[in-house]
Amino acid sequence: MPRLLPIVALLAFLACGGSSTAEAQDIRFQRLPIGDRAVGMGGAYTGVAEDLSATWYNPGGLALQGNAAVSGAIFLRLYDRQSIRGGYGFGDQTTDLSAEGTLATPFFIGGMSKVGDEDDPADRRHAIAGTGIGPSLPTRRFDAFIEPEAGIGAAFNTVTQESRELYGPSYAYRVSENFGVGVSAYVSVTNSKYDESEFVGIYGSENPDGSLAEANLGARISGGRAEVFSFLFRLGAFWRVDDDLSLGLMVQLPNIPFVRNGEVFEYAAAVTSEGTGRFVGSQQDTDPSLPEPLEIRLGAAYRPRENWRLAFDFSFYGPLGSKDNPVSLFGDVAVDPVTGTAPDPGRYFADSYYTRPWFNFALGMETVVADIMPVSFGVYTDLSPAPFIDGPSDTLTQPHIDSVGLTGVVGVRTGGLNVAVGVAVVLGWGSMLTASRAGAALAYVPRAIDEQAVYIFFTGYMSAAEEIAQQVESAQLAEAEVAAREAERQRHQ
């Protein structure tokens, strides 16, 4: 039994943990704007809805567009960094944590066609579209190393990966010349993955040959996986009040999951210089939860002068879970009958969370220089709905990180083709909890966090709007010519 005491103590030490950042679910609802022109205006597009971005921001706007269109956009995340001051520590030693996100390529692609009287292109009231969307979700890796001191050394690593893709059709109906309603129905595929590893060495004196006396080594590896397929519906209404003012409303309903797969695992091992060791661990499948909230989005766009437009969006988000009944990301985890404990996806990962009712804003401006060069700018918020962190806590909660994004786009417009290149800069700041070991207890203290990201993007949009206008104009001229000839014939009679 005495030979097992160092192992038991080390495993208990790993279970309680040292001090590290809380890699909780970072919940925010307005990441990088998506679409074609919408991204240049910072996502202030609910009241504009003039291209295929409307499938996301306001499906009702599709009904008032041209007869056909295709659109695409691809984004490159050039720089993504998140820093946490004092994010990891063991004993009296602490170190900052920083992570740089991997190169990512969010995307948007879609097509739309009108359905109706083929002999009257201007009177096609039904619009059908299909889009694919891959929003921006960063993958981050944190690494930390504590130099051996006072008999303790440690290494720590976490990797958080998230991905999301949405595919689906949209339908819109033009109720009147200036009013349309529509719906987008997406199949959403969301994946969340978390891995955490920690290695600890506790040793005594150094032998003359350089080896360590009474060395005890421990390792813990844990994590979780969640994959959810769900239906997501976005309803829209668009009203073109006059040539200068337009208004929009979009309502996103909570998602409806239909396939859920997940797992949680945790393994720990310890070995001493005397050759004794112990291994414990378990893994089990789970029923994860990745809910989407109710969203209500209001937008307005106004032309103060020809070739200038200002747009504003306000978004409201409903709550997810509550303090007494939080959302469990990886689902309920049962006690393992062999180990007597439930596997934990991470000592520093808050897989249970809840959000408050919250809001965001977006403001955009666009103009056209020399009738061929569209230029747009935008600013938007991505405010955290997570509860504020106002002091130490006995439980681990998700980070509270607020961010602001700035966008700018310049392009070329010729005929029905629009191509553009732009840049987006995102700056974030806030706080998150770190785990701090005090004796045998594990407490959590707040730490400051900041983040920066830079994207470049390329967009293209081609519509048949000009072709339709020409068709209508030609038809009007033909009718006028026929009427003139008939009048001339009657005059001669």
N, C-alpha and C positions, 0 to 999 in steps of 0.2 A: 504493500500500500504506500509506503513513503516514496517509492520510485514513481508512483503515479501522481503524486501531489503537484509537481511542476507542470505536468500536462493538464491536469484539471484546472489549475490556476490560470494557465495560459489560455485555455479554451474559454474560461469565464472572462478573462481580460478581453479577448476578441469579441465575445458576446456583448460586453458592455461598451466596447469601442474606445477609441481615443477621442479625437476631436476632429470633426470633418463637416463639410458643407452639407446642407440638406438638399439633395438632388430631387426635390419634389416635382410633381407635375406642374409645369409652368403654364398656367391657363391664361391665354389671351385670345381675343376673338377677331381682331382686325390686324392680321399680319400684313405683308406686302400686298398692295392692291393688285388685282388681276385684270386681264383683258387687254384690249387694244388702246383706245384713247383714254379709257378709264384710269389706267395706271399713271398717265401723265398728269391727270387732274387730281391725284392723290386719293382716288376712289370716290370722289364727289360726283357720282354719275347716276344716281337714282332719278334725278330730275332731268337728265340729258338723254340717256338710253337711245342713242342714235346708231349704234353698231351692235355687233354680236356680244359685246360685254353686257348688253341688256339681259341676256339669258341668266346672268348671275345677279346683277344689280336691280333689274326691273323688267321681268318678262313682258309686261304690258306694252313696253316701248317697241317691241318687235312688230306689232300690228301696224304702226305708222311708218315703217321703214320701206325701202324699195322692194322690188320683186325677188331679188336674190342677192346673196353675199357670202363671202368666205373670209375668214379672219384667222390670224395666228400670232402668237407672241411667245418668245422664249427669253428667259432671264438667266443671268450668270451671277452667282453670288461670289464676288471677288474677294471679299474680306468679311470675316465674322469672328468676333472675339468677345468673350465674356470673362470678367475678372471678379474675384471674390477675395477681399482683404481678410487675412487671418483665417482662410477657409479650412485648413487642416492643421492638426497638431497632435503631439503625443508628449505626455509629461509636461515640462515647462517650455517645450519648443513648439513654435507655430510657423507656418509658412503660407504665403498667399497662393491662391489657385487661379489658374487662367486656362482657358480652352479656346482653340480656334476651330470654328466649324469647317466641315469639309466643303469642297466645291460642289455646288448644287445647281440644278437647272429646272426651276419651276417653269410651267408651261401653260398655255391656253390655246385651244384650237377649236374651230367650229364652222358650221355652214348653215345657211337659212334659205328657204324658198317660200314664196307666196302661193296660195292655192285659191282658185276662183275662176271667174269668167276669162277664158283665154282670149276672147275677142275684145276685152276691155281691161288692159293691164292695170289701169288706174283704179279699178274697182275690185281688186282681190283683197277680201277682208280677212282671210285666214293666213296665218304664218306658222310654218313648222321649221324647227331648228334642232340641231344636235351639237353638243359641245363636250369637250374633254378638258378637265382642269386639274392641274397639279400644283397646289399652293406651296408656299415657302415654309418648310419645316426643317430647322437646322439639326445636324448631328454633332454632338459635342463630346469631347473626351477631356477629362481632368486627370492629371497625374501629379502626385506629390511624393517627396522623399524626405525623411527625417534622418539626418546623419546620426550614427550611433553616438550616444552621449549618456553618461550616468547609467550605463547598463541597458539602454533601450534604443532600438532603431526600428524604423517602420517605413513601409512603402504602401501607397494607396492609389487606386485607379477606379474611375467610373466612366462609363460610356452610355450616353442617352441617344437613342435613335428614334425618330418619328417620321412617318410618311403618310401621305393622304392623297388619294386620287378620286375624282368624281366624274362620272360619265352619265349622260342621259339626254332625253329629248325635251323640247320646249314647244308650247303651243300658245298662240296669241290670236285674239279676235278684235277687229276694229269695230267698236260699237257705233261710232260716228266718225265724222271726218277728223275730229281732233281728240278722240278718246279711245284708248285701247286697254284691254285686260289680258293677262296671260299667266301661265304656270310653267315652271321648270320642275321636272321630276328626275332626281339623280339617284344613281346607285353609288354610295360612298364606301370606299375601302380604306380603312384606317388601321395603321399598325403602330404599336408602341413597344419599344424594347429597352430594357435597362440591365446593365451588368455592373457589378461592383466586386472588387477584389482588394484584399488587405493582407499584408505580410508583416509579421512582427517578430523581432528577435530580442530575447532577454538573456543576458549573459553576465558571467562573473568576471574574474580577472583574466588577463592575457597570459598564456603560457610562453616560455622562452622561445619556442619554435614559431610563435606567431599565432597559434591556434587559440581558440577561446575556451576557457574552462567554464563548466556548468552552463553551457549554451542551450537554450531552449528556443525552438523555432515554431511559429504557428502561422497558419494561412486560412483565410476564409474567402469563399467565392459564393456569390449569390446573385439573383437576378429574377427577372420576370419577362414574359412575353404576352402581348395582347393583340388580337386581330379581330376586327369587327366589320361585318358587312351590314349596311343599313340603307334604308330609303330616306331621302331628304327632299322635301317639297318647299319651293319658294314661289309665292304668289305675288303678282304685281299689277298695278294700275298706273296708267300714264295719261296725263291731261295736258295737251298743248293749248294753253289759255289763249294766246295770240302769237304773233310772230316773234315777240320778244320774251315771253314768259312761259315756262312749262313747269309742271309739278309732278312728283312721283311718289308712290308708296309701294314698299315691298315688305312682305311678311314671310319669315321663315318659320315653319313649324318644327317642333322637336323631332329629331330623327327617330326612325322606327327600325331597330336592329332585327335582322333575321338570321344571321350566322355569327356565332361568337366562339372563338378559340383562344385559350390562354394556358399558361403554365407558370409556376413559381418554383424556384429551387434554392437550396442553401446547403453548402458543404463546408465543413471545418476540419482541419487536421493539425496535430501538434506532434513534435518529435524532440527528444532531448539528446544531448551529447552521449548519454549512456546507452542509447539505442532503443529506448522505449518510445512508444508512440500510440496515438489514438486517432480514429477517424469517425466522424458522425456526419450525417446528412440525409436529406430527403428531397423528393420532387413530387409534385402532383399537378394534375390538370385542373384548370379553373374556368369559371364563367365570367369573363371580364366585362367591364362597362366603360364605354367611351361615348357619353351622351353629348348631344348638341343642344344648345338652349333655344328657346323662343327668341326670335330677333324681329324687331320692327324698325324699318328704315324709312325715313322721310327725306325727300330731296327737292330742291328748287333750283332752277337755272334761269338766268336773266341776261339779256343782251342790252347793255347800256348804250352801245353804238354798233354800227355795222362791223362785222368781222371780229367782234369781241364778245366773250361770254364769261360770266361768273357763275359758279355753282357751289352749293352748300348741301351737305348731308349730315343728318343726325341719326344715330343708331342707338336703340335701346335693347338690352339683353336681359332675359329672365334668369332667375337663379338656377343653380344646379345643386341638388342636395341641400343639406342644412347642417348646422353644428351638431345637432343631435342625431341626424341621419345622413351622414356624408356619403359621397360617391366612392365606391371601392374600385380603383382602376383595374386591378387584377382579379377582382371578385373575392368571394369568401374562401378562406384557406382553412382547412380542417387540421386538427391535431394529428400528427403522424403516430400511429399506434406503436411503432418501433422505437422512435426517439422520445416520444412523450411530449414533443413540442411541434408547433406549426412552422413550416419553413417561411422565412422572412425574405422578401425580395431584396432588401437592403437595409442596413442599420441606419443609413443616411438618406433613405428614400421614403417620402410620405405618399404611400399609394392610396390613402384615403384623403379626400378633399371636399370642399364645398365652395360655391361662389355666391356672391351677392348680386342683386339686380344692379346693372351697370350700364354705361353709355360710352359712346365715342363720337368724334366729330371728324369731318373732312371738308376742306375748302380748296377749290380749284379754279384756275383761270386758263382760258385758251384764246388765241388770236391767230390770224392768218396774215403773213407778211407777203406782199406782192402777189396775192391770190394763189400762191403755190407752196408756201412754206408755213405749215402749221407749227405753232410754238405753244407749249402749255407748261404750267407749273402747278404744284399742289403741296399741301401740307395736311397731315392726318395724325390722329392720336391712336395709340394702341394701349389703352389703360387697363390695368389689371383688375379683374373682379374679385381677386382673392382678398380675404380679410387683411387689414393692416397689421403689421408686426410692430407692436409698441413696447416690447420688453421680453425678458426671458420667459420660457414656457416649459411645462412638464411634458408637452406632446409636440410632435413634429408636424408642421403645417407647410403648405406650399409657399413658394416665394411670392413676394409682391413686387413686381417690376413694371414700371410705366415707361412707355417709349413714345417718341415722336419721329415721324418720317417726313422727309422732304423729297419731292420728285421734280424732275425737269425733263422735257422732251422737245426735240426739234425734228421735223420731217419734211417730206416732199409730197405734194398732192397733185396728181395729174389725171384728169378724167375720173374714172371710178376707182383708181388705185391710190392708196395711201401707205407710205412706208415711213418709219420713224426709228430713231435711236434715242435712248434716254438713260438717265442715271437716277438712282434712289439711294439716299443716305438715311440710316436708322440709328438713333441714339436712345439708349435706355438707361435707367437708374432705379434703384430701389433697395430692398433688404431681403435677407433670407436667414433662416436659422441654421446654426451649426451645432453639432453634437459635442458636448463637453462632459468629460468624465470627472466626477467628483466622488472619490472613494468607489463604492460599488454602484452608485446611482448614475443615471445618465440624464443630464439636463440639456436644454437647448438655449442658446444665446443668439441675439441678432448680429448679423454682419452686413456691411455695405456691399453692394454688387453694382457693376455697371457693364454695359455692353455696347458694341458698335458693329455696324454692318454696312457694306457698300455693294450695290448691285448695278449692273448694266443690263439693258434689255433692248430687244429688237422686236418691232411689231409691224404687221402688215395687214391691210384691210382692202378688199375689193368688193364693190357693190355695183348693182345694176341701176342705181338711182338715176344717174345721168342718162342712161339708155331709156329708162322709163319716161323721164322728163321729155326727151326727144320724141319718144313715141306719142306722148300726149300732145306735144306741140305740133307734130306732123299731122295728127288726127284733127286737131283744131283748125290748122291751116287748110287741110283737105275739105273739111266741112264748110269753112268760110268760102273756099273757091267754088264749091258746088252751089252754095247759096248765091254767090255773085253771078254765076253763069245762069242760074234759074231766074234771077231778077232781070238780067240782061235779055233773056229770051222772052220773058213776059213783057218787057218794055217794047221790044220790036213788034210784038203781036198787036 
